[in-house]
Amino acid sequence: MKKEFNEDHTPLAYLITFRCYGTWLHGDERGSINRQHNRYGAPRITPNKTWLRHNEYSLKEEPVELSIAQRAMVTTSIKQTCEIRGWLLHAVNTRTNHVHVVVSASSGPSRILNALKANATRELREARLWGRTDSPWLDGGSKRYLWTEEQVNKAIDYVELRQGDEFPSVDDIE
């Protein structure tokens, strides 16, 4: 029998994504999401060069692009965080401007996201790979609920094998 969700109605896993500071701003040609567009089925904000220029000008620091050493440290930190907290890490992919994680945990996705970002930042600082006083991460992040084994497997496939493809919609993961 195919497992659709846990009996207590918690998802089997989450697809967590967080971006580096300044790497995807509102107005960008890829579109973006804000509080008014952060609902299932809501369209992305359309590109707007004027708004993009305003947001670029408003940045308090330079956009963050992770080096090879920083990427390796973030990946190691995520693996350690999951191990220490007893979370099942299915996949992690640390890119130059964002991180994808597929994880099963009894904690809610916001707690997972915050722990992963905080621990990665701390490890980067301790390794002297991050010297700025601000965080390398954009506030918030994406937290997708994965209810079925098929969704989990598709998310793992996306994270491990399909980087560079357009980020999947909820329908693509379902």
Buried (B, 14 or more C-beta within 10 A) or exposed (E): EEEEEEEEEBBBBBBBBBBBBBBBBBBBEEBBBEEEEEEEEEEEBEBBEEBBEEBEEEEEEEBBBBEEEBBBBBBBBBEBBBEEBEBEBBBBBBBEBBBBBBBBBEBEBEEBBBBBBBBBBEBBBEBEBBEEEEBBBBEBBBBBBBBBEBBBBBBBBBBBEEEEEEBBEEEEBE
